[in-house]
Amino acid sequence: MAGRTRAGTTRRQRGSHRAFLDWTGPADPSVDVGVAEIALPIRYWRTDCFMGLFSADIGAVRDLLPSSRLHPVRVTANLAVVALGVFNYLETGVGPYGEIAVSPLCTLDRAAPPVVPLATGYLRGMSAFVAHLPVTSRIAREAGRRVWGYPKFVADMDFDLSPESQRVEMSEGGQEILSLEVRRRGHVALETAPLTTYTAHDGRLVRTSIAMRGHVATAIGPANGELLLGDHAVGREIAALGIASSPLVTRTYLSHSAILPVGTDLGPTDRPYSGHQGSDAELGRHTVRYDEGLVRTVTRSTAGPVAAVGDRA
């Protein structure tokens, strides 16, 4: 009987997991993104990811947002919050690739008070404008730009994983963009709230709610990570936000699954935003170093010359 009880419990647990994976929203099994056909929503079954939340100048962040309907999330009257999220997608509906999101946290149609949850490190879901979203795959770039307006470009990413920390170095055409290190520490909790992103797509403001499920360790304080910015144009743009080099909060995911559906049109933006265009490289370099003697090469770079930063009004 005990064995049956345990088996029954396992089946119920698996059933709850299936409820997350069994998508009931809009779907399309064949969407042409120019370089391939993909199925929507895009499913992300297994991902290594970590992020840091950094303070930045609220005026510079406000100037970056393409719509007056978006309001920066604040920690003080003069400081906004910018998230740098790092995703090493291992198993997805569009193949493995790396991705780094540079995203000021924001709210829609209302100015939020300073973020009290940052004092405890607890965030129930996040909403953010995606300012830069480099990836290591042209398929991921084209899908992101064409379907959602995500400002993606192909870059090189080298991940370095150890029991104590996770680190990524990102560059394009040999020019360093940034490096981010996050220590593996903090209180672990189950996260089920969606991530909401805002993008500017062909002059329209688009909101996308990304279903997520995973266990995340949250740590508070500047000793938990470090951000360094390079001389690449995107690195200089991030630096111009007045972003701090030490995080307010770091988050390390022990497990992470997500479902990316189509977004919702919220109407026209006040000004266009396209982000950095990058080259037409098929792939960026994507490596994962586990120790000094073991480096996994996921893809090798096919990048050409560095392109100029896209115009932004």
N, C-alpha and C positions, 0 to 999 in steps of 0.2 A: 504493500500500500504506500509506504514511504516513497518508493521509487516512482510510483504512478503520480504521487503528489508533486514530486520534483519535476517529473516530465511535463505534467500539466502546467506547472508554473513556468517552465521554460517556453512552452508553446504560447502561453499568454504574453510573455515578455516579447517573444519574436513577433507576435501579432501586433503589439503596440509599435514596434519598429516598422512593420509593414505599413501601418497606417500613415507614417511619415512618407515612406517611399511611394505609396500608391497615389500618384498625382491625379487630382480631379479637375484641375483648371484647364485653361486653353492649351491645346497641344497641336503640333504640326510635325509629322514624321519626316518631312522633306522641305527644308528651307534653303534656297540658293543664296550663298554669301559670296559669290564670285569665284572663289578658289575651291569650293567644295559645297556639298549639300549636308546640312546638319539637321538633327531632330531637336525640336523644342517641346518642353523645356530642356535645357542642358542639365544633366545630372552629374553631381560630383560625389562619388561614393567614398573616396578616401583621400584625405589631404593632410599634409603637414603644414601647419600655419602658426604664426605668431604676430603680434602687433604691439606698437607703442602709441600712446596718446600723449601728444606734446602741446605745450602752450605756444601761441603765436600771436602776433600783433592783430588786434581785432579789426583795425582799419584796413590793413592789407588783405586780410581774409575777406572782409566785406566787399572790397573792390574786385576780388577774384570771382565772386558769385555772379552768374549771368542773369539773375532775376531778383527783383526787389521783394519777391514773395519768400525768398530764402533768407533766414536770419542765422548768423553764427551762434553756435553754442558757446557760452562764456564760462570762464572760471573766476574772472574778476571783471571789473568794468572795462579794462583795457586789454584783456587777454582772452583769445578764443582758443578752441581745441582743434588740433589737426591730427587725424589718425593716419599712421603708416602701417598698413596691413600687408603681410608677406604670405604668399600662398604657393606651396609646392604641390601642385595637383598631380596625384599619382594615378588615380583611376577616375576617368571622366568620360562623358559621351563624345568628346572631341579630342581625345588622346591626352597624354601627359604634357604638362607645360608649367612654367613658372609665371608668377604674376605679382606685382607690387602695386598697391593702391595708395595714392596720396590724396586724402579726402578730408576736407574741413567738415567737422560735425555741424549740423544745421537743423533748423526746424522750418516748417512750412506755414506761411501766413500768420505767424505769431512770433513775437520775440520771447524766448524762454528765459526764465531767471537763471542766475548762475547755477552750474550743475552741482547740486549737493551730492548726488551719488558718487562723484569722483572722490569725495572725501572718504568713502568706504570702499571704493574700488568696484562697486556694484553697478552694472548697467543693464537694464532690461531692454535689449534691443538698441540699435543705433540708427540714426539717419544721417546721411552724409552726401555732400556734393563731390562727385569724383572728378578731381582736377587733372590727375595723371594716372594712367593704368597700363604701364609697360608690361609686355608679355614676351615669351620666348617662342611663340608660334604664330605664323602668318594667318593660319586658320582662325586662331583665337582673336587675332587683331581684327580681321575682316568681319567676323561674326559680331564682335563687340561694337565696332563702329557702325555697321550697317543696320543692326537690329535695335540696339539700345542707344547709340551715340556715345558709347564709352570712348574716351580719348586714349586709345591704345596705340602703341608703337612697338616694334620688335627690338628687344634689347638682350644683352648677355647677362646671365645671372649665375653666380657661383654660391651655392649654399654650403655652410659648414656646420655640421651637427655634432654635438658632444653631449654627454650626460648632464653637464652643467649649464649649457647655453645653446642658443641657435643664432646663426649669423648669416647674412647675405651681403654680397657685394654685387652692385649692378653698374654696368657700363654700356656704352654704345660706341662702336667704331674706335675702341681703345681709350675713350674718354670716360673717366669715372663720373658716375651720377651720384651714387650714395652708397654707404654701407650702414647696416643696422644690426646691432646685436641686442638680444634679449635673454636675460637669465631665466633658467627654468626654476621658478619658485612661485609661491602664492597659494591662496585658498582655492580648492577645486570645487566647482559646482556644475550641475547640468544646465546647459543653455538651450532653450527651445524657441526663444523670441526671434523673429525674422530680422534681417538686415535690410533697411530701406535705403536705396540709392537714388540720387537725383542727377540727371544728365541733361545737356543741351544737345538736341538732335534735330538738325536742319531747322534751327530757329524755334524749336518747341521744347518746353520743359517736360521731361519724362520722369515719372516715378516708378521704380521697380522694387517689389517686395520679394526678397530672396529668402525662401524657407531654409532654416538651418537647424541642425541638431548636433550637439557635441558636448564634451566635458572640457572646461577651460579653467586654467589656474590664473588667478588675478593677483597681482602684486602692486603695492603702492610705493612710490618714492623714486628719486633719481638714481639710486644705486642699482636699479634693476635693468638698466640698458644704456645704450649710447648710440647716437646718430651722428654720422659724419657725412658732409656734403662735398661733392667734387666740383670741378670747373666746367662740366658739361652744362649746356644752356638750361636743361631741366633742373639740374642741381642748383644753378644760380636762381632760378625762379622760386624754388622751394626756400632757399636762403632769404630771398626778398620778402618772404612772409614773416620774417623775424622769428623763425621757429627755434625753439630751444634745442640744445644738443642732448639733454637728459630728459627722460620721460616723466610725466605725472603718474602714469599707470602703465603697466605692461600686462599682456595677456598671452598665455601659451596654451594651445589646444592639445589635449591628450588624444582627442578624437574629433573628427569634423566631417559632416556630410551636408550637402546643400543642393537645392533645386532652384535653377535660374529660369523664371518664366519671362514672357514678354512684358513690357512695361505699359504704363497708362499715360496717355497724353493729357497734360495739365494746362495746355494753352501756350501762347507765345512767350518766349524769353524777352528780356529787355535788350539784350545784346548777344551776338553770336559767341560761341566758344568752341574751338576745335582741338586745342592742345597741340602737343608736339606731333608732327607727322611721321618723322623717321624715314627709313629707307624701305625698299620693297623686298627686303631679305626674306627668304622662305623660313629661316629658323635663326634664333639666337642661341648662343652657347648656353647650355643648361647642365650644370654639374652639381653633384652632391658629394662633399667630402665627409666621410665618417671618421677617419683618423688619418694619420700621416701616410699610411700605406694603402689606403683604400679610397678611391675616388670613382664614383659612378658618373659616366657621361651619358646623359639622357639624350641630348642633341648637340650637334656641332654647329657653330655659327656659319651662316652663309651671307653675312652682312656685307654691304658695300660701303660707300662713303657716308659720313654723317650728314644728315639733312638738317636744314634750318628749323628753328622752332616755328610752329604754326602761328598765324596771325590771330590776335585776340583783341577785339575792340574794347 
